[in-house]
Structures are given as C-alpha cells and as structure tokens.
Amino acid sequence: MGRRPLPGGSLETVGVIYYADPNHTEPGHINRLFGGRGAYFEDPNGHNMEIMTRPYARP
C-alpha cells in the first residue's frame, strides 16, 4: 500500500480523505487488491464508498 493517485485525478485535490481499507484505519493510502488500486471514502451523507481500478471477479 502506498500513496499513489487513482485514475481520474486525486481525491485529495477535491478535499476527500481516502483510506486503504473499509474500516478507515490507513488515511491517505490506497490498496492493491486483485492487481489494481482501490480506496474507500465517505460520501457527503456518511456512507462508505469504494473505488477500484479492477473488479473483484476472478477467472
């Protein structure tokens, strides 16, 4: 895990705090699950959202 921007720009640029895990224990980091990159963040209503560059589906 490390600090790397996700596709479409950086969440930090728009003031969104993102995390590598759904429990929000690693702020400012992304995960590398399934060969891609992903992050979790809260939407304006407090819902946990996830973005990823590769789907969870396995062959």
N, C-alpha and C positions, 0 to 999 in steps of 0.2 A: 504494500500500500504506500502511496506517496502523494505528493502534491502535483497533480497534472490536470490541466483543464480538460473538460469534457467537450465533445463536439457541439458546435453551435455557440461557442463562447463560454466564458467563465461565469459561474453563478455568483462568484464574489463581485464581479463587475456591477451587478444589479443589487448587491447588498444581501444576498441569500447565504445563510450559513448552511453548509452541507457537511455530511458525515459519511464515513466508510461503512457504517453498519446501521441497521434499523433501530437500535437502541440509543443511537446518537452519543456514543462514547468516544468517537475519534473525530472531532471537528476539524474541518479543513483538509480531510483526507478522502481519497476515493478507494474503492475496492477493485480487485481484478478477477472477479469470479467468471468462470466459463470462458476465459480467454479474452474478455472485454474489459470495459471500465464501467463503473457504476457509482452512484451516490444516492443518499437519502436526504430529504429536507422536509420542512413543514410548509404546507400551503398557508395562505392568509387565514384560513379557518382553523389551523392547528392540526390538519390531517397529515399523516406521514406519507410522503410521496417518494417514489423511486424512479430514477432514470438510469438507463443502461445502454451500452453500445452493442451487446449481443444478447439474444434471448436465452432463457433458461433451458429451452428444449435441447435434448440430447439425441444424437442419432440412434 
